[in-house]
Amino acid sequence: MGFALVKAVPGHELSVLSDLQRLTGVKEAYQLFGEFSFFLVMDAEASMELIQLMEAVKEMDLVSGTGPLMQVVDGAWEISYMRASVK
């Protein structure tokens, strides 16, 4: 289980939401108001799959940045700050 924040290019939030919902592993995407556009709830078998999913999100044309990946690893929460990016 993992959680992350995503920034969409302004004016393209609905397109990004549609693209996020199509990704395998994204269980829910909640639209936010403020610095970030979406809060993602993701599910994967392994930590590396969550990292790969976030890499796919970062590569989306209309995603302008991501926040840290928060995930459960061996029953404990882990936050990957180095995974944050801004285009």
C-alpha positions as CSV (number, residue, x, y, z in Angstrom):
1,M,0.0,0.0,0.0
2,G,1.3,3.4,-0.9
3,F,0.3,7.0,-1.0
4,A,1.6,10.0,-3.1
5,L,0.8,13.5,-4.1
6,V,0.7,14.6,-7.8
7,K,0.8,18.0,-9.4
8,A,-1.0,18.4,-12.8
9,V,-0.3,21.1,-15.3
10,P,-2.9,23.8,-14.5
11,G,-6.1,23.4,-16.6
12,H,-5.4,19.7,-17.4
13,E,-6.5,18.1,-14.1
14,L,-9.4,16.1,-15.6
15,S,-7.1,14.6,-18.3
16,V,-4.5,13.7,-15.7
17,L,-7.2,12.2,-13.4
18,S,-8.4,10.0,-16.3
19,D,-4.8,8.9,-17.0
20,L,-4.1,8.1,-13.4
21,Q,-7.3,6.0,-13.0
22,R,-6.2,3.8,-15.9
23,L,-2.8,2.9,-14.3
24,T,-2.7,-0.6,-12.8
25,G,-2.0,-0.2,-9.2
26,V,-3.8,3.1,-8.7
27,K,-6.8,2.3,-6.5
28,E,-8.1,5.8,-5.8
29,A,-7.2,9.3,-6.9
30,Y,-8.7,12.2,-4.9
31,Q,-8.6,15.7,-6.4
32,L,-7.1,18.3,-4.1
33,F,-7.0,22.1,-4.0
34,G,-3.7,23.8,-3.3
35,E,-0.1,23.0,-4.2
36,F,-0.9,19.4,-5.3
37,S,-3.7,18.3,-7.6
38,F,-4.2,14.7,-6.5
39,F,-3.7,12.3,-3.6
40,L,-3.1,8.8,-4.9
41,V,-3.9,5.5,-3.1
42,M,-1.9,2.7,-4.7
43,D,-1.6,-1.0,-4.1
44,A,1.2,-3.3,-5.2
45,E,2.8,-6.6,-4.2
46,A,6.2,-5.1,-3.6
47,S,7.9,-1.8,-2.8
48,M,9.7,-1.8,-6.1
49,E,6.3,-2.0,-7.9
50,L,5.2,1.2,-6.1
51,I,8.4,3.0,-7.1
52,Q,7.9,1.9,-10.7
53,L,4.3,3.1,-10.6
54,M,5.5,6.5,-9.4
55,E,8.1,6.6,-12.1
56,A,5.3,6.0,-14.7
57,V,3.2,8.9,-13.1
58,K,6.3,11.2,-13.3
59,E,6.6,10.4,-17.0
60,M,3.1,11.5,-17.8
61,D,3.1,14.6,-20.1
62,L,0.6,16.6,-18.1
63,V,2.1,15.8,-14.6
64,S,4.3,18.7,-13.5
65,G,5.6,17.1,-10.3
66,T,5.1,14.6,-7.5
67,G,5.5,14.6,-3.8
68,P,7.1,11.9,-1.6
69,L,6.0,8.3,-1.9
70,M,4.7,7.0,1.5
71,Q,4.5,3.3,1.7
72,V,4.2,0.4,4.2
73,V,7.4,-1.7,4.2
74,D,7.5,-4.7,6.4
75,G,4.7,-3.4,8.5
76,A,6.2,0.1,9.0
77,W,5.7,3.4,7.2
78,E,8.5,4.6,5.0
79,I,8.6,7.9,3.3
80,S,10.8,8.3,0.2
81,Y,11.6,12.0,0.0
82,M,14.2,11.5,-2.8
83,R,11.4,10.3,-5.1
84,A,9.8,13.8,-5.2
85,S,10.2,15.6,-8.5
86,V,9.1,18.8,-10.3
87,K,9.3,19.3,-14.0
